[in-house]
Amino acid sequence: MSEERNAIPLIITGICSIIGTVGCLWYYGYLHFAKPEDALLLSDFTMLKTVPGEDYKIALNPAPQVAQCIDGVLVLFDTQQKGLTGVLVDNKKQAVRCMGQETPQETQ
């Protein structure tokens, strides 16, 4: 005897399980849906290499960003757009470290 199973309830259960799992992960903060404004490029920065004996020219007015060393990482704060902060990274998305504070070490 061959019986045919109705696959529609199995498909609906699978889809509801996936939606429920994604919803729970999002609710508890384990899943974040990135928005375009989450990854805005604050500004382009260039490092001027200082060579002893050579002069270099910079603008007299300062940039609208202020940097601070927090937990060994250089964090930028924008003075024009309140609340806009970011970590300074290189082109490989590696955070720029600063020497103002010791980098936190993992405790064992």
C-alpha positions as a Python dict, from the first residue, in 0.01 Angstrom:
ca = {
    (1, 'M'): (0, 0, 0),
    (2, 'S'): (141, 332, -95),
    (3, 'E'): (9, 640, 69),
    (4, 'E'): (79, 989, -53),
    (5, 'R'): (165, 1247, 211),
    (6, 'N'): (45, 1602, 188),
    (7, 'A'): (366, 1812, 181),
    (8, 'I'): (197, 2149, 229),
    (9, 'P'): (181, 2128, 614),
    (10, 'L'): (551, 2030, 626),
    (11, 'I'): (650, 2323, 404),
    (12, 'I'): (442, 2568, 608),
    (13, 'T'): (592, 2434, 933),
    (14, 'G'): (946, 2474, 795),
    (15, 'I'): (885, 2830, 679),
    (16, 'C'): (721, 2928, 1009),
    (17, 'S'): (1013, 2774, 1201),
    (18, 'I'): (1266, 2978, 1003),
    (19, 'I'): (1067, 3300, 1047),
    (20, 'G'): (1025, 3231, 1420),
    (21, 'T'): (1396, 3160, 1466),
    (22, 'V'): (1500, 3476, 1281),
    (23, 'G'): (1248, 3677, 1485),
    (24, 'C'): (1380, 3544, 1817),
    (25, 'L'): (1742, 3607, 1720),
    (26, 'W'): (1656, 3963, 1613),
    (27, 'Y'): (1453, 4032, 1928),
    (28, 'Y'): (1733, 3924, 2162),
    (29, 'G'): (1999, 4116, 1968),
    (30, 'Y'): (2188, 3825, 1813),
    (31, 'L'): (2087, 3931, 1463),
    (32, 'H'): (2121, 4283, 1327),
    (33, 'F'): (1984, 4399, 993),
    (34, 'A'): (2231, 4660, 868),
    (35, 'K'): (2091, 4979, 725),
    (36, 'P'): (2281, 5198, 479),
    (37, 'E'): (2322, 5470, 742),
    (38, 'D'): (2494, 5222, 977),
    (39, 'A'): (2803, 5211, 755),
    (40, 'L'): (2835, 5566, 634),
    (41, 'L'): (3180, 5681, 544),
    (42, 'L'): (3243, 5968, 782),
    (43, 'S'): (3533, 6118, 587),
    (44, 'D'): (3838, 6018, 390),
    (45, 'F'): (4162, 6042, 580),
    (46, 'T'): (4519, 6041, 456),
    (47, 'M'): (4829, 6000, 667),
    (48, 'L'): (5101, 6255, 601),
    (49, 'K'): (5438, 6092, 647),
    (50, 'T'): (5674, 6315, 838),
    (51, 'V'): (6034, 6308, 722),
    (52, 'P'): (6297, 6490, 929),
    (53, 'G'): (6408, 6806, 754),
    (54, 'E'): (6111, 6823, 514),
    (55, 'D'): (5823, 7066, 551),
    (56, 'Y'): (5462, 6976, 489),
    (57, 'K'): (5159, 7200, 462),
    (58, 'I'): (4827, 7152, 636),
    (59, 'A'): (4515, 7367, 651),
    (60, 'L'): (4483, 7618, 935),
    (61, 'N'): (4123, 7529, 1016),
    (62, 'P'): (4079, 7194, 1196),
    (63, 'A'): (3869, 6902, 1074),
    (64, 'P'): (3518, 6867, 1216),
    (65, 'Q'): (3614, 6532, 1372),
    (66, 'V'): (3773, 6480, 1712),
    (67, 'A'): (3959, 6159, 1798),
    (68, 'Q'): (3983, 5990, 2136),
    (69, 'C'): (4157, 5675, 2251),
    (70, 'I'): (3900, 5436, 2400),
    (71, 'D'): (4008, 5087, 2505),
    (72, 'G'): (4315, 5107, 2283),
    (73, 'V'): (4117, 5193, 1966),
    (74, 'L'): (4100, 5534, 1799),
    (75, 'V'): (3737, 5653, 1799),
    (76, 'L'): (3623, 5953, 1596),
    (77, 'F'): (3347, 6189, 1705),
    (78, 'D'): (3190, 6428, 1454),
    (79, 'T'): (3128, 6777, 1592),
    (80, 'Q'): (2887, 6879, 1316),
    (81, 'Q'): (2647, 6584, 1340),
    (82, 'K'): (2582, 6509, 1705),
    (83, 'G'): (2581, 6140, 1792),
    (84, 'L'): (2781, 6037, 1487),
    (85, 'T'): (3079, 5834, 1606),
    (86, 'G'): (3295, 5569, 1447),
    (87, 'V'): (3611, 5368, 1475),
    (88, 'L'): (3900, 5466, 1249),
    (89, 'V'): (3988, 5169, 1025),
    (90, 'D'): (4228, 5113, 738),
    (91, 'N'): (4136, 4987, 391),
    (92, 'K'): (4129, 4628, 524),
    (93, 'K'): (3872, 4722, 795),
    (94, 'Q'): (4133, 4680, 1071),
    (95, 'A'): (4091, 4917, 1364),
    (96, 'V'): (4363, 5175, 1416),
    (97, 'R'): (4516, 5126, 1760),
    (98, 'C'): (4634, 5411, 1978),
    (99, 'M'): (4904, 5422, 2240),
    (100, 'G'): (4721, 5646, 2489),
    (101, 'Q'): (4586, 5348, 2680),
    (102, 'E'): (4680, 4986, 2708),
    (103, 'T'): (4490, 4745, 2490),
    (104, 'P'): (4264, 4527, 2706),
    (105, 'Q'): (4389, 4172, 2730),
    (106, 'E'): (4169, 3866, 2747),
    (107, 'T'): (4162, 3716, 3096),
    (108, 'Q'): (4206, 3345, 3132),
}
